[in-house]
């Protein structure tokens, strides 16, 4: 099983997927997703863009040249 990155605190999209303003129901659903992500993480917070990028940069660097065939969950302890 591979895990995607955990919740990441990132700026809003520059080009929205949808021009419509989300309804109150959609906003409530989205907040539930955020709350569930934060609550299921051992660190109880979203990661930063820098934390995600640092893991990517490490794996792309010569420092990780002997690492093969592993998944590095960068998710604050959230395993899905």
C-alpha positions in Angstrom: 0.0 0.0 0.0 1.2 3.5 -0.8 0.2 6.5 1.2 -0.3 9.9 -0.3 1.1 13.0 1.5 -0.8 13.9 4.6 -2.9 17.0 4.7 -0.9 20.0 3.7 -1.4 23.6 4.6 -1.2 25.3 1.3 -2.5 28.5 -0.3 -5.7 28.4 -2.2 -5.6 27.5 -5.9 -4.9 30.4 -8.3 -7.4 29.0 -10.7 -10.4 27.5 -9.0 -11.8 24.2 -10.1 -15.2 25.7 -10.0 -16.3 29.3 -10.4 -19.3 28.8 -8.1 -19.1 29.7 -4.4 -19.4 26.5 -2.3 -22.7 26.0 -0.6 -23.0 25.9 3.2 -23.4 22.1 2.9 -20.2 21.8 0.8 -18.3 24.1 3.2 -19.4 22.0 6.2 -18.4 18.8 4.4 -15.0 20.2 3.6 -14.5 21.3 7.2 -15.3 17.7 8.3 -12.6 16.4 5.9 -10.1 18.9 7.4 -11.1 18.0 11.0 -10.8 14.2 10.3 -7.4 14.7 8.7 -6.1 16.7 11.6 -7.6 14.4 14.2 -6.2 11.2 12.6 -2.7 12.6 12.5 -0.4 11.8 15.4 0.8 15.4 15.2 -2.7 16.9 15.1 -1.9 19.4 12.4 -1.4 19.8 8.7 2.1 19.6 7.3 3.7 22.6 5.6 4.7 22.9 2.0 8.3 23.0 3.2 7.9 19.7 5.1 6.6 18.0 1.9 9.3 19.6 -0.3 12.1 18.6 2.1 11.2 14.9 1.9 11.1 15.2 -1.9 14.4 17.0 -2.1 16.0 14.5 0.3 14.9 11.5 -1.9 16.1 13.3 -5.0 19.5 14.1 -3.4 22.7 12.1 -3.4 22.1 11.6 0.4 19.4 9.2 -0.5 21.4 7.4 -3.2 21.3 4.0 -1.3 17.6 4.1 -0.6 15.5 1.9 -3.0 12.0 0.5 -3.0 10.5 2.1 0.0 7.6 4.4 0.7 8.3 7.4 2.9 5.0 8.5 4.5 5.3 12.3 5.0 2.0 12.5 6.8 2.5 13.5 10.4 1.7 10.0 11.5 -1.6 9.8 9.5 -1.6 6.3 7.9 -4.9 6.8 6.1 
